[in-house]
């Protein structure tokens, strides 16, 4: 029996939540030093897999949701799509840049361009 789209999304969100919990546990470990913390932070923003890093992938997900909202929102007035586009931009412009600054402050070697 095939699962519904919402069930697949719930399962994927559950998997992502477990992965993020693992990262949170690793970040909280007593033996994480500043160099390793900087390297972990860089993993969220460096061009790895997916291209552009984790933060870019989350922003892309929100952008896709915004584009779909543009097509289905009542009156096509942007009440749903605009906040989604803004959230995507904030992730890239604000969160991503702040991760770079934090990583550089912890360990300047390996700076991103």
Buried (B, 14 or more C-beta within 10 A) or exposed (E): EEEEEEEEEEEEEEEEEEEEEEEEEEEEEEEEEEEBBBBBBBEBBBEEEEEBBBBBBBBBEBBEBBEEBBEEBEEEEBEBBBEBBEBBEEBBEEBBEEBBEEBBEBBEEEEEE
